[in-house]
Structures are given as structure tokens and as C-alpha cells.
């Protein structure tokens, strides 16, 4: 390409140029031709210079195609890397607008592009994004599956990633089992699937990829154990009250005790759970929760504090973070460790609880999934009802839990993508649909 003239106008910079090549290459038969049919000027928006828009006025030629079997009579010459057929922008300008659109979308992207000297309306940015091809799914050996809320509590989608490379594979419009099962049948080759405890996803994998190994996510296992531990600690919190009993209670505690008494009074009269729910005007699950509790104290929620135990020591921990070789178990002062030991030994249930939590932590960190059954048997022998419910959930998803405690894969990468999706969703909330969100999830980095 030969630049003939550069002109600066009020709207930007105009560059006049022409193609220097002697022959043109037919896009249909790839044959060369030197017979010129005609000439014309193309207007191409190019990348900006110093924040000013650049317009390229390119003189191109139209050639006759001499191929005997070629269906094309004439063709216009193209410059590789600069022009494509029917384009109004150079490849550089188009790619810059595509990146701006993926990052900001709509009006915000249009304003930024204008400031950078790349004139484009919001509709143009949307059109460019929709024209981008979806990435090739390829063969995914280890698949990560997680749901993401489009409208919390109402509408959800399913994000699929490659659990090894963390590449975003696809986004499904819902989290139904049939949708995921159909996708798995269309994309054979999945050998393992990392998921949370969703029964719908488990059923979908059994239908769409029955030979695939299901892997339960370790973070969700630990999170569920933490909730069971919290319930147990709350139920036995009276074991730590060394002072006189409190004479006042909060309105929430009074309401819990009144509801507990109302349910158990009806049960003592021989009234069934469904009839209790009808008489009290409560949901059946609420009545079941009060009926199964051993006492009203077991239903009390632990107090919520704004400050945490770590707050007074944050500066100290930050300084130690820069010192290599500091064991984590020695960060707490000795008097706090002694106080923790006193709390643990004050109640036999707490002593057993701490032992079981430490044993499960060893199973999780040391990848000892084969010892899960032995741990469940030990827990069943303890007086820990909340942990019994936790082990019941483990047995219902036994094979996936064992795989999660044994194999190195997890659903952590999918959770990371989920966090990024929340940012994209909030950025375009109420101004776009699922198709645009899907495009941004797959193509944004």
C-alpha cells in the first residue's frame, strides 16, 4: 500500500492511499489476474492517532477473473490484515471496538470509543459483539459445572468450564437436569464432572454421561460441615456459661421458645405434623424443624458480631506473612490456646466434635477418601445429631464425595468464573438479555 496524501480536517485525519500490487487474487478460485475492470475509493475507519479519528481513503481495483471454471466474474482486491469484503472499518479498528464492547457494552462503550477517536454507536458495538463467533467447545475431559443467578431466587443459568485449563466452555439458559443432560450427550468425551451438591446436576450427569465420574466439591463439603458444627455449638452453648443465668432474653429468643412450646404441646396431644401446620398457620417444614429439635436452645441462632476475632491481630498477621517459615498453628497467643482448650473440654460433645472435625480435615487435605466410611461410622457413635444429618447427606452422594476427597480436581475454578459473571451481570442489569450475557461470559477474559 502506498500513502499518497495525509489531510487533517475538523473531524480527524484523512489518509489517501492506493494498493501497489500488480495482480489481484480471486477469493473464489485463488487465481491471479492482472486485467483491471474498474477502480473506486473505499472509506475505512482506522485506529485513532493521538485521540483523533482516522479515515482511510483507499483506491482499490476490481479485476476480471480469468479462471475458466470460476463462478466469479469480477472481484475487488483486498489487503490482508487491513481490509475484508464489505467492511467499513479496518481489522485494527474492528478488533478495538470488539474489545471495548466486551468490556463495557452499549452506551458506556460508545462514550469510551468516542473519547479514543473510534466513532461507534451503542448499536454498532452490540452488532459487532453478536457477530463474534462462539469459542470452539472441543473435547473436555474434566468438566466444571456451577449455576449462576440471573435474577436471584427466580432465574438461573449454568456455567460450564474446563476444570483443568479453566477455559469457559458454554453457558446454558437454565439449571434444569434435562438441559445439562442434552449438552453432555451432544459433547461426548467428558470423563469427570466437578459439581456442588445439586441433585439436579447429579441426575443430569447420570443421564447424559453415565460413565463419567462425579466429583463433589471440597469447599461445599467443608461448608456443610461448618454449618453442622455451628448448630452443635449453638445447642451446647449453655455448657460455657459459668456465671449466673441471664434474667432477660431477646424478643427472638422468646418467640423461638413460644413456637417450640406450641408445637410440642400439640404433638403431646397426638396431633400430626400436617395438622399442626394447619392450626398454627405455618409452613410444614417450619413445624418439622421445631418438632425435631431437642430443646428451644438448639434452635437459637448464634449472635452476629460486626467485628471478628482476627481484627485485633491483623497488623501482626500481615507482618508475619512476610516472614517465611512461620507455622500457622503458633500464631495465636498461648493464653488464647489455653482458653480454647478449656472450652473444648468443658463438654464431652464438644470434645468429640473437635476430634471429628480435625479427622475430616485430615481426610480432605490428605486426599484420604477411602477412609470416609470409617469416619462416618465413628460419627454415628457420638451424640452429635447435627453431624448425623451431615453424614446422611454424605451417604446419599457417597461416590461423588469419595471422588472429591481423593482426586485433585474441584469446582473452585467454576466458582471463580461465577464471581466474574456477577460483575458482568450487574454491569448490564436491566439493559440486556441472556444472549448478550452469554457472549460476554464466553469471550471476556
C-alpha positions as CSV (number, residue, x, y, z in Angstrom):
1,X,0.0,0.0,0.0
2,X,1.3,3.5,-1.0
3,X,0.3,6.6,1.0
4,X,-0.4,9.5,-1.4
5,X,-1.7,12.2,0.9
6,X,-2.5,13.0,4.5
7,X,-5.1,15.6,5.3
8,X,-6.1,16.9,8.7
9,X,-9.7,18.1,8.9
10,X,-12.1,19.2,11.7
11,X,-13.4,15.7,12.2
12,X,-9.9,14.0,12.3
13,X,-7.2,12.7,9.9
14,X,-7.8,11.5,6.4
15,X,-5.2,9.3,4.7
16,X,-5.3,8.8,0.9
17,X,-3.6,5.6,-0.3
18,X,-3.7,3.0,-3.0
19,X,-2.7,-0.6,-3.5
20,X,0.7,-1.2,-5.0
21,X,0.4,-4.9,-6.1
22,X,0.3,-5.6,-9.8
23,X,-2.1,-8.5,-9.7
24,X,-5.2,-9.4,-7.7
25,X,-6.0,-12.8,-6.1
26,X,-9.5,-14.1,-6.7
27,X,-11.2,-15.1,-3.4
28,X,-13.1,-17.9,-5.1
29,X,-10.5,-19.8,-7.1
30,X,-7.4,-18.1,-5.6
31,X,-6.1,-17.5,-9.2
32,X,-4.2,-14.3,-10.1
33,X,-5.4,-11.7,-12.5
34,X,-3.9,-8.5,-14.0
35,X,-6.9,-7.4,-16.1
36,X,-8.4,-4.3,-14.4
37,X,-12.2,-3.9,-14.6
38,X,-12.5,-0.6,-12.8
39,X,-11.4,1.5,-9.8
40,X,-13.2,3.0,-6.9
41,X,-12.5,4.6,-3.4
42,X,-13.2,2.8,-0.2
43,X,-13.8,4.7,3.1
44,X,-12.4,2.7,6.0
45,X,-12.4,3.9,9.6
46,X,-8.9,3.1,11.1
47,X,-7.4,3.2,14.5
48,X,-7.1,6.6,16.1
49,X,-3.9,8.8,16.3
50,X,-3.4,10.9,19.4
51,X,-7.1,10.6,20.2
52,X,-8.2,11.8,16.7
53,X,-10.2,9.6,14.4
54,X,-8.6,8.4,11.2
55,X,-10.4,7.8,7.9
56,X,-8.5,5.8,5.3
57,X,-9.5,6.6,1.7
58,X,-8.2,3.6,-0.2
59,X,-8.1,3.4,-4.0
60,X,-8.8,-0.2,-4.9
61,X,-9.2,-2.0,-8.2
62,X,-11.7,-4.5,-9.5
63,X,-10.3,-7.3,-11.6
64,X,-11.7,-9.8,-14.1
65,X,-11.2,-13.4,-13.0
66,X,-9.6,-15.5,-15.8
67,X,-10.3,-18.8,-14.2
68,X,-12.3,-21.0,-16.7
69,X,-14.4,-22.7,-14.0
70,X,-14.6,-19.9,-11.5
71,X,-18.2,-18.7,-10.9
72,X,-17.0,-15.2,-10.1
73,X,-16.8,-12.7,-13.0
74,X,-15.0,-9.8,-11.2
75,X,-13.6,-9.3,-7.8
76,X,-12.2,-6.4,-5.7
77,X,-8.6,-6.6,-4.3
78,X,-8.2,-6.9,-0.6
79,X,-5.2,-6.2,1.7
80,X,-4.5,-9.0,4.1
81,X,-4.7,-7.8,7.7
82,X,-6.3,-4.4,6.7
83,X,-9.5,-4.9,4.7
84,X,-12.2,-7.5,4.3
85,X,-15.1,-7.7,2.0
86,X,-17.9,-5.1,2.5
87,X,-16.2,-3.8,5.7
88,X,-16.4,-0.1,6.7
89,X,-13.6,-0.5,9.2
90,X,-10.1,-1.8,9.2
91,X,-9.3,-5.0,11.1
92,X,-7.5,-3.0,13.8
93,X,-10.4,-0.7,14.3
94,X,-12.9,-3.5,14.4
95,X,-10.9,-5.5,16.9
96,X,-10.5,-2.5,19.2
97,X,-14.3,-1.8,19.1
98,X,-14.9,-5.5,19.9
99,X,-12.8,-5.4,23.0
100,X,-14.4,-2.1,24.1
101,X,-17.8,-3.6,23.6
102,X,-17.0,-6.8,25.5
103,X,-15.6,-4.7,28.4
104,X,-18.3,-2.0,28.7
105,X,-21.2,-2.7,26.2
106,X,-23.7,-0.2,25.0
107,X,-23.6,3.5,25.9
108,X,-20.6,3.3,28.2
109,X,-18.5,1.6,25.5
110,X,-19.7,4.1,22.9
111,X,-18.6,7.0,25.1
112,X,-15.2,5.5,25.7
113,X,-14.7,4.7,22.0
114,X,-15.6,8.3,21.1
115,X,-13.0,9.6,23.6
116,X,-10.4,7.4,22.0
117,X,-11.2,8.6,18.5
118,X,-13.1,5.4,17.4
119,X,-16.6,6.6,16.5
120,X,-19.2,3.9,17.1
121,X,-22.8,3.9,18.4
122,X,-24.0,1.6,21.1
123,X,-26.0,-0.4,18.4
124,X,-22.8,-0.8,16.4
125,X,-20.9,-2.2,19.4
126,X,-23.8,-4.7,20.1
127,X,-23.8,-5.7,16.5
128,X,-20.1,-6.3,16.5
129,X,-20.3,-8.4,19.6
130,X,-23.1,-10.5,18.4
131,X,-21.2,-11.2,15.2
132,X,-18.3,-12.7,17.1
133,X,-18.2,-16.5,16.9
134,X,-18.5,-18.6,20.0
135,X,-15.3,-20.3,21.1
136,X,-15.0,-23.9,20.0
137,X,-16.1,-26.3,22.7
138,X,-13.7,-29.1,21.7
139,X,-13.2,-32.1,23.9
140,X,-13.4,-31.5,27.6
141,X,-12.1,-34.4,29.8
142,X,-12.8,-32.8,33.2
143,X,-15.9,-30.5,33.2
144,X,-16.8,-28.0,35.9
145,X,-20.5,-27.2,36.4
146,X,-22.0,-24.4,38.5
147,X,-25.1,-22.3,38.5
148,X,-25.3,-18.5,38.4
149,X,-28.2,-16.4,39.3
150,X,-29.6,-14.2,36.6
151,X,-32.4,-13.0,38.9
152,X,-31.7,-14.2,42.4
153,X,-34.3,-16.7,43.5
154,X,-36.1,-16.6,40.2
155,X,-34.0,-17.4,37.2
156,X,-30.6,-19.2,36.9
157,X,-28.2,-20.2,34.3
158,X,-25.5,-22.9,34.2
159,X,-21.8,-22.2,33.5
160,X,-19.6,-24.9,32.1
161,X,-15.8,-24.7,32.2
162,X,-12.8,-26.9,31.6
163,X,-11.7,-27.7,35.2
164,X,-8.1,-28.3,34.1
165,X,-7.4,-25.2,31.9
166,X,-10.1,-23.0,33.5
167,X,-11.4,-22.2,30.0
168,X,-15.1,-21.2,29.7
169,X,-16.8,-23.8,27.6
170,X,-20.5,-22.9,27.4
171,X,-23.4,-21.2,29.2
172,X,-26.8,-22.9,29.4
173,X,-30.0,-20.9,29.8
174,X,-31.2,-22.7,32.9
175,X,-30.1,-25.2,35.5
176,X,-32.5,-28.0,34.7
177,X,-31.3,-31.6,34.5
178,X,-32.7,-32.1,31.0
179,X,-30.7,-29.2,29.6
180,X,-27.4,-30.3,31.0
181,X,-28.0,-33.9,30.1
182,X,-28.7,-32.9,26.5
183,X,-25.5,-30.9,26.4
184,X,-23.5,-33.9,27.7
185,X,-25.0,-36.2,25.1
186,X,-24.0,-33.7,22.3
187,X,-20.4,-33.4,23.6
188,X,-19.1,-36.9,24.4
189,X,-15.7,-37.3,25.9
190,X,-16.4,-36.0,29.4
191,X,-14.7,-38.3,31.8
192,X,-15.1,-36.4,35.1
193,X,-17.6,-33.7,36.2
194,X,-16.9,-31.4,39.2
195,X,-20.1,-30.1,40.8
196,X,-21.7,-29.0,44.1
197,X,-24.3,-31.0,46.0
198,X,-27.1,-30.2,43.5
199,X,-29.3,-33.2,42.9
200,X,-30.4,-31.9,39.5
201,X,-26.8,-31.8,38.2
202,X,-26.2,-35.2,39.6
203,X,-29.2,-36.6,37.8
204,X,-28.2,-34.8,34.6
205,X,-24.8,-36.3,34.6
206,X,-26.2,-39.8,35.2
207,X,-28.4,-39.3,32.2
208,X,-26.1,-37.5,29.8
209,X,-22.7,-39.1,30.7
210,X,-23.4,-42.2,32.7
211,X,-19.7,-43.3,32.6
212,X,-18.4,-40.0,33.9
213,X,-17.0,-39.8,37.4
214,X,-18.9,-37.3,39.5
215,X,-16.7,-35.2,41.9
216,X,-18.3,-33.4,44.8
217,X,-16.7,-30.0,45.5
218,X,-14.5,-30.0,48.6
219,X,-15.4,-26.4,49.6
220,X,-19.1,-27.2,49.7
221,X,-18.3,-30.3,51.8
222,X,-16.4,-28.2,54.3
223,X,-19.0,-25.5,54.2
224,X,-21.8,-28.0,55.0
225,X,-19.7,-29.4,57.9
226,X,-19.2,-25.9,59.2
227,X,-23.0,-25.4,59.3
228,X,-23.4,-28.7,61.2
229,X,-20.7,-27.6,63.7
230,X,-22.4,-24.2,64.2
231,X,-25.7,-25.9,65.0
232,X,-24.0,-28.2,67.5
233,X,-22.0,-25.4,69.2
234,X,-25.2,-23.3,69.5
235,X,-27.1,-26.2,71.0
236,X,-24.4,-26.7,73.7
237,X,-23.5,-23.1,74.3
238,X,-25.0,-23.4,77.9
239,X,-22.1,-25.6,78.8
240,X,-19.8,-22.5,78.7
241,X,-22.0,-20.2,80.9
242,X,-20.0,-20.1,84.2
243,X,-21.8,-17.1,85.6
244,X,-25.4,-16.6,86.8
245,X,-28.1,-17.3,84.2
246,X,-29.4,-14.4,82.2
247,X,-32.6,-12.9,83.6
248,X,-33.6,-11.2,80.2
249,X,-34.0,-12.7,76.8
250,X,-34.2,-11.1,73.4
251,X,-37.6,-11.0,71.5
252,X,-36.2,-13.5,69.1
253,X,-35.4,-16.0,71.8
254,X,-38.8,-15.5,73.4
255,X,-40.5,-16.1,70.1
256,X,-38.5,-19.3,69.5
257,X,-39.4,-20.7,72.9
258,X,-43.0,-19.9,72.4
259,X,-43.1,-21.6,69.0
260,X,-41.2,-24.6,70.3
261,X,-43.7,-24.9,73.2
262,X,-46.7,-24.6,70.9
263,X,-45.5,-27.3,68.5
264,X,-44.6,-29.8,71.3
265,X,-47.9,-29.2,73.1
266,X,-49.8,-30.2,70.0
267,X,-47.6,-33.2,69.4
268,X,-48.2,-34.3,73.0
269,X,-51.9,-34.3,72.3
270,X,-51.4,-36.6,69.4
271,X,-51.8,-34.1,66.7
272,X,-49.9,-34.8,63.5
273,X,-47.4,-32.6,61.8
274,X,-49.7,-31.6,58.9
275,X,-52.5,-30.7,61.3
276,X,-50.1,-28.7,63.5
277,X,-49.1,-26.7,60.5
278,X,-52.7,-26.1,59.6
279,X,-53.7,-25.0,63.1
280,X,-50.6,-22.8,63.6
281,X,-50.7,-21.4,60.1
282,X,-47.0,-22.2,59.5
283,X,-45.2,-24.0,56.7
284,X,-44.8,-27.8,57.2
285,X,-41.0,-27.6,57.1
286,X,-41.1,-25.0,59.9
287,X,-43.2,-27.3,62.1
288,X,-40.8,-30.2,61.3
289,X,-37.8,-28.1,62.3
290,X,-39.3,-27.3,65.7
291,X,-40.6,-30.8,66.2
292,X,-37.2,-32.4,65.6
293,X,-35.3,-30.1,67.9
294,X,-34.3,-31.4,71.3
295,X,-34.8,-28.1,73.0
296,X,-35.6,-24.5,72.2
297,X,-32.0,-23.6,72.8
298,X,-30.9,-25.8,70.0
299,X,-32.9,-23.6,67.6
300,X,-31.3,-20.3,68.8
301,X,-29.0,-18.7,66.3
302,X,-25.5,-17.6,67.4
303,X,-25.1,-13.8,67.9
304,X,-23.8,-11.9,64.9
305,X,-20.9,-9.5,65.5
306,X,-19.6,-6.9,63.2
307,X,-16.0,-7.4,64.5
308,X,-14.2,-10.7,64.2
309,X,-11.6,-12.3,66.5
310,X,-8.9,-11.7,63.9
311,X,-9.4,-7.9,63.8
312,X,-7.0,-7.0,66.8
313,X,-4.3,-9.1,65.2
314,X,-4.5,-8.1,61.5
315,X,-1.3,-6.0,61.6
316,X,0.6,-8.7,63.4
317,X,-0.5,-11.3,60.9
318,X,0.4,-9.1,58.0
319,X,3.9,-8.7,59.4
320,X,4.2,-12.5,59.9
321,X,3.0,-13.1,56.3
322,X,6.3,-11.6,55.1
323,X,8.4,-13.9,57.3
324,X,8.9,-17.3,55.8
325,X,8.6,-20.5,57.9
326,X,6.1,-19.2,60.5
327,X,3.8,-22.1,61.5
328,X,0.2,-21.1,61.3
329,X,-0.8,-23.1,64.4
330,X,1.5,-20.9,66.5
331,X,0.0,-17.5,65.5
332,X,-2.4,-17.5,68.5
333,X,-1.1,-16.4,71.9
334,X,-0.7,-19.1,74.5
335,X,-3.5,-17.8,76.7
336,X,-6.0,-18.0,73.8
337,X,-4.9,-21.5,73.1
338,X,-5.5,-22.4,76.7
339,X,-8.9,-20.8,76.7
340,X,-9.8,-22.8,73.5
341,X,-8.7,-26.0,75.2
342,X,-10.9,-25.1,78.2
343,X,-13.9,-24.6,76.0
344,X,-13.4,-27.9,74.2
345,X,-13.0,-29.9,77.4
346,X,-15.9,-28.3,79.1
347,X,-18.4,-30.5,77.3
348,X,-18.0,-34.1,76.1
349,X,-19.9,-33.4,73.0
350,X,-17.6,-30.5,72.2
351,X,-14.6,-32.7,72.7
352,X,-16.0,-35.3,70.3
353,X,-17.0,-32.6,67.8
354,X,-13.5,-31.1,67.7
355,X,-12.0,-34.6,67.1
356,X,-14.4,-35.4,64.3
357,X,-13.7,-32.0,62.6
358,X,-10.0,-32.5,62.7
359,X,-10.3,-36.0,61.4
360,X,-12.5,-34.8,58.5
361,X,-10.0,-32.0,57.8
362,X,-7.3,-34.7,57.5
363,X,-9.4,-36.7,55.1
364,X,-9.9,-33.5,52.9
365,X,-6.3,-32.2,52.9
366,X,-4.6,-35.5,52.6
367,X,-6.9,-36.9,50.0
368,X,-8.0,-39.9,52.0
369,X,-11.4,-40.5,50.5
370,X,-11.1,-44.2,51.1
371,X,-11.3,-43.6,54.9
372,X,-14.7,-41.8,54.6
373,X,-16.8,-44.8,55.6
374,X,-14.8,-45.3,58.8
375,X,-15.2,-41.6,59.7
376,X,-19.0,-41.8,59.2
377,X,-19.2,-44.9,61.4
378,X,-17.3,-43.1,64.2
379,X,-19.5,-40.0,63.9
380,X,-22.7,-42.2,64.2
381,X,-21.4,-43.5,67.6
382,X,-21.3,-39.9,69.0
383,X,-24.1,-37.9,70.5
384,X,-24.0,-35.3,67.7
385,X,-27.4,-35.1,65.9
386,X,-26.3,-32.2,63.5
387,X,-23.3,-34.2,62.4
388,X,-25.6,-37.3,61.9
389,X,-27.6,-35.3,59.4
390,X,-24.4,-34.2,57.7
391,X,-23.2,-37.8,57.3
392,X,-26.6,-38.8,55.9
393,X,-26.1,-36.3,53.1
394,X,-22.6,-37.7,52.5
395,X,-24.0,-41.2,52.2
396,X,-26.7,-40.1,49.7
397,X,-23.9,-38.8,47.4
398,X,-21.3,-41.3,48.6
399,X,-19.3,-42.0,45.4
400,X,-19.1,-38.3,44.4
401,X,-17.9,-37.4,47.9
402,X,-15.2,-40.1,47.9
403,X,-14.0,-38.9,44.5
404,X,-13.9,-35.3,45.8
405,X,-11.8,-36.3,48.8
406,X,-9.5,-38.4,46.6
407,X,-9.0,-36.7,43.2
408,X,-7.2,-33.3,42.7
409,X,-10.0,-31.6,40.8
410,X,-12.5,-29.3,42.4
411,X,-15.2,-26.8,41.5
412,X,-13.1,-23.8,42.6
413,X,-12.4,-22.6,39.0
414,X,-16.1,-22.6,38.3
415,X,-16.7,-20.5,41.5
416,X,-14.2,-18.0,40.3
417,X,-15.9,-17.7,36.9
418,X,-19.2,-17.3,38.8
419,X,-17.7,-14.3,40.7
420,X,-16.7,-12.7,37.4
421,X,-20.2,-13.4,36.0
422,X,-21.8,-11.4,38.8
423,X,-19.7,-8.4,37.8
424,X,-20.8,-8.7,34.2
425,X,-24.4,-9.2,35.2
426,X,-24.6,-6.2,37.5
427,X,-22.9,-4.0,34.9
428,X,-25.6,-4.7,32.3
429,X,-28.5,-5.3,34.7
430,X,-31.9,-4.5,33.2
431,X,-30.4,-3.4,29.8
432,X,-29.7,-6.7,28.0
433,X,-30.8,-10.3,27.8
434,X,-29.3,-13.7,28.2
435,X,-27.8,-13.9,24.7
436,X,-25.6,-10.9,25.3
437,X,-24.6,-12.0,28.8
438,X,-23.7,-15.4,27.4
439,X,-21.5,-13.8,24.7
440,X,-19.6,-11.7,27.3
441,X,-19.1,-14.7,29.6
442,X,-17.6,-16.8,26.9
443,X,-15.4,-14.1,25.3
444,X,-14.4,-11.8,28.2
445,X,-11.2,-12.5,30.0
